Amino acid sequence: MTHYLDFEKSLAEIEGKAEELRALAAGDPEMDIEKEAVALDEKAGKLLKDLYGSLTPWRKCQVARHPDRPHCKDYIGQLFTDYTPLAGDRNFADDHAVMGGLGRLNGLPVVVIGHEKGHDTRTRIERNFGMARPEGYRKAIRLMDLADRFRLPVVTLIDTPGAYPGKGAEERGQSEAIARSTERCLALGVPLVSVIIGEGGSGGAVAFATADRVVMLEHSIYSVISPEGCASILWKDAEKMREAAEALRLTAQELHELGVCDRIVTEPLGGAHRDAPATIAAVGRAIEDLLAQLGSGSRKERRAARRQKYLDLGSKGLAA
C-alpha cells in the first residue's frame, strides 16, 4: 500500500481512482476502462511532476522522512557483497540503531557503517528509530579503527533525526562518544565517503559525516537541529517548523551551494521510495566514483585535506 504525504492528497485521489478502475475491470473482463485509466495515469504523472518540481524545504523534510524510503539495510543488501556484520562496542552493548561491517563494493573491500531506522513498528522500536546511543558511536569508532588498520575505505550511510537524548545515554557519555566519533573521522588515513540517504540530524549525523566527500540524495536534509526543535527554541512554537526549515538551509541544493555537500544524487520522480533499486544503484555509482577519485595521496595528505575542507566551511556563504 502506497503511503502518501500530506501535500500528495490530490495525487492519492487520482492514483486511487485509476487503481479502482483496473480492479473493476479485473472482476469483469468485458469492461473496457483502459483508456480512462491511462488518462488518469497521465494526469497523476503531470501532477507528480508539478509537486516535486517545486518542493519547499518543509516538504523536502517530509519526503526525507518518508516511511517507505530505502534505509541503510536496503543499501547494504543491494550494494555490498560478502557483507559481514560486526556487533557491539566491546564495552557496554550492541546498539541496533547503528549497523556496520565489512563488505565489497563492486569487488572493492570496504567498511560500511550506517544508521538504520527500521521499516515497521517492531523494527523501528528495535532500531530506536535510527537514534544512536553512546555504544552505537563507540561501535562505529571500533569499525573505523579496523578500517584504518587494514587500509580499507570507509562508507557511511546517514539517516537519523539525531543522537538519542535519553537519560541512560547521557549517563554513559553521549556527548563524549559523538565527539570521539567525529574526531576519529578526521583522523582516518583512508578515504571516507558519507551519504545522507534521508535525515542528517545534528551531531548524531556529524559523527559519521565528517568525511572527505559528503553526498546527499536530492530530497534528503542535513541540519544542526530539526525544524520542530528550532521552532520550539526560537519561537516557542513547534508549529512554526515551516519557517524554521526555510531558515535552516537544510536542503541538498542549499548545502551544495554552501560547500557542505559535495555531490547530489538525483532521485526518481516522486522520491527515492518510488524506485528504491534505481536510487540505491545511483548512490552506489556515486560512491564508487568518489572512492576512485580519493584513491591517490598519502595518509598524511588525506588527513590534511580533510582538515582543511572543514576549516574552509562557511567561506562560500560569507562570500555570498
QUIBELHU-V788222 format. One record per residue. N is the residue number from 1. PHI is phi as a letter, one per 20 degrees, with the letter a starting at -180 (999 if undefined). OMEGA is omega as a letter, one per 20 degrees, with the letter a starting at -180 (999 if undefined). BURIAL is b if it has 24 or more other C-alpha atoms within 12 Angstrom, else e. Layout:
n | phi | omega | burial
N | PHI | OMEGA | BURIAL
N | PHI | OMEGA | BURIAL
This chain:
n | phi | omega | burial
1 | 999 | a | e
2 | f | r | e
3 | e | a | e
4 | d | r | b
5 | e | a | b
6 | g | a | e
7 | f | a | b
8 | d | a | b
9 | g | r | e
10 | f | r | e
11 | f | r | b
12 | f | r | b
13 | f | a | e
14 | f | a | b
15 | f | r | b
16 | f | r | e
17 | f | r | e
18 | f | r | b
19 | f | r | b
20 | f | r | e
21 | f | a | b
22 | f | r | b
23 | f | r | e
24 | f | a | e
25 | f | r | e
26 | f | r | e
27 | e | a | e
28 | c | a | e
29 | g | a | e
30 | f | r | e
31 | f | r | e
32 | d | a | e
33 | d | a | e
34 | f | a | e
35 | f | r | e
36 | f | a | e
37 | f | r | b
38 | f | r | e
39 | f | r | e
40 | f | r | b
41 | f | r | b
42 | f | r | e
43 | f | r | e
44 | f | r | b
45 | f | r | e
46 | f | r | e
47 | f | r | b
48 | f | r | b
49 | f | r | e
50 | f | a | e
51 | f | a | b
52 | e | r | b
53 | e | a | e
54 | b | r | e
55 | f | r | b
56 | f | r | b
57 | g | r | b
58 | f | r | b
59 | f | r | b
60 | f | r | b
61 | g | r | b
62 | f | r | b
63 | f | r | b
64 | f | a | b
65 | e | a | b
66 | g | a | b
67 | f | a | b
68 | e | r | b
69 | f | r | b
70 | f | a | b
71 | d | a | b
72 | g | a | b
73 | f | r | b
74 | f | r | b
75 | f | a | b
76 | f | a | b
77 | f | a | b
78 | e | a | b
79 | e | a | b
80 | d | r | b
81 | e | a | e
82 | l | a | e
83 | f | r | b
84 | c | a | e
85 | f | r | b
86 | d | a | b
87 | c | r | b
88 | n | r | b
89 | d | a | b
90 | l | a | e
91 | b | a | e
92 | c | a | e
93 | a | r | e
94 | d | r | b
95 | e | a | b
96 | f | r | b
97 | f | r | b
98 | d | r | b
99 | c | a | b
100 | a | r | b
101 | r | a | b
102 | d | r | b
103 | a | r | b
104 | c | r | b
105 | d | a | b
106 | l | r | e
107 | n | a | e
108 | e | r | b
109 | f | a | b
110 | b | r | b
111 | d | a | b
112 | d | a | b
113 | c | r | b
114 | a | r | b
115 | e | r | b
116 | c | a | b
117 | e | a | b
118 | n | a | b
119 | d | r | b
120 | b | a | e
121 | g | a | e
122 | f | a | e
123 | f | r | e
124 | f | r | e
125 | f | r | e
126 | f | a | e
127 | e | r | b
128 | l | r | b
129 | l | r | b
130 | m | r | b
131 | e | a | b
132 | f | r | b
133 | e | a | b
134 | g | a | b
135 | f | r | b
136 | f | r | b
137 | f | r | b
138 | f | r | b
139 | f | r | b
140 | f | r | b
141 | f | r | b
142 | g | r | b
143 | f | r | b
144 | f | r | b
145 | g | r | b
146 | f | r | b
147 | f | a | b
148 | f | a | b
149 | f | a | e
150 | d | r | e
151 | l | r | e
152 | d | r | b
153 | g | r | b
154 | d | r | b
155 | d | r | b
156 | d | a | b
157 | d | a | b
158 | d | r | b
159 | b | a | b
160 | b | r | b
161 | f | a | b
162 | q | r | b
163 | f | a | b
164 | f | a | b
165 | e | a | e
166 | f | a | e
167 | g | a | e
168 | f | r | e
169 | f | r | b
170 | f | r | e
171 | f | a | e
172 | e | r | e
173 | n | a | b
174 | g | a | b
175 | f | r | b
176 | f | a | e
177 | f | r | b
178 | f | a | b
179 | f | r | b
180 | f | r | b
181 | f | r | b
182 | f | r | b
183 | f | a | b
184 | f | r | b
185 | g | a | b
186 | f | a | b
187 | e | a | b
188 | f | r | b
189 | e | r | b
190 | d | r | b
191 | f | r | b
192 | c | r | b
193 | d | r | b
194 | d | r | b
195 | c | r | b
196 | e | a | b
197 | e | r | b
198 | b | r | b
199 | e | r | b
200 | d | a | b
201 | d | r | b
202 | l | a | b
203 | f | r | b
204 | f | r | b
205 | e | a | b
206 | g | a | b
207 | f | r | b
208 | d | a | b
209 | d | r | b
210 | e | a | b
211 | d | r | b
212 | f | r | b
213 | c | r | b
214 | d | r | b
215 | d | r | b
216 | c | r | b
217 | f | a | b
218 | g | a | b
219 | d | r | b
220 | e | r | b
221 | c | a | b
222 | b | a | b
223 | b | a | b
224 | f | a | b
225 | b | r | b
226 | f | r | b
227 | g | r | b
228 | f | r | b
229 | f | r | b
230 | f | a | b
231 | f | r | e
232 | f | a | e
233 | f | a | e
234 | f | a | e
235 | d | a | e
236 | l | a | e
237 | b | a | e
238 | f | a | e
239 | f | r | e
240 | e | a | e
241 | f | r | b
242 | f | r | b
243 | f | r | b
244 | f | r | b
245 | f | r | b
246 | f | a | b
247 | f | a | e
248 | f | a | b
249 | l | a | b
250 | e | a | b
251 | f | r | b
252 | g | a | b
253 | f | r | b
254 | f | a | b
255 | f | r | b
256 | f | r | b
257 | f | a | e
258 | e | r | b
259 | n | r | b
260 | f | r | b
261 | d | a | b
262 | e | a | b
263 | b | r | b
264 | d | r | b
265 | e | a | b
266 | f | r | b
267 | e | r | b
268 | g | r | b
269 | g | a | b
270 | n | r | b
271 | o | a | b
272 | g | a | b
273 | f | a | b
274 | e | r | b
275 | b | a | e
276 | g | a | b
277 | g | r | e
278 | f | r | b
279 | f | a | b
280 | f | r | b
281 | f | r | b
282 | f | r | b
283 | f | r | b
284 | g | r | b
285 | f | r | e
286 | f | r | b
287 | f | r | b
288 | g | a | b
289 | f | a | e
290 | f | r | b
291 | f | r | b
292 | f | r | e
293 | f | a | e
294 | e | a | b
295 | f | a | e
296 | e | r | e
297 | o | r | e
298 | e | r | e
299 | f | a | b
300 | f | r | e
301 | f | a | e
302 | f | r | b
303 | f | a | b
304 | f | a | e
305 | f | r | b
306 | f | r | b
307 | f | a | b
308 | f | r | e
309 | g | a | e
310 | e | r | b
311 | f | a | e
312 | e | a | e
313 | g | a | e
314 | n | a | e
315 | f | r | e
316 | f | r | e
317 | f | r | e
318 | f | a | e
319 | f | r | e
320 | f | 999 | e
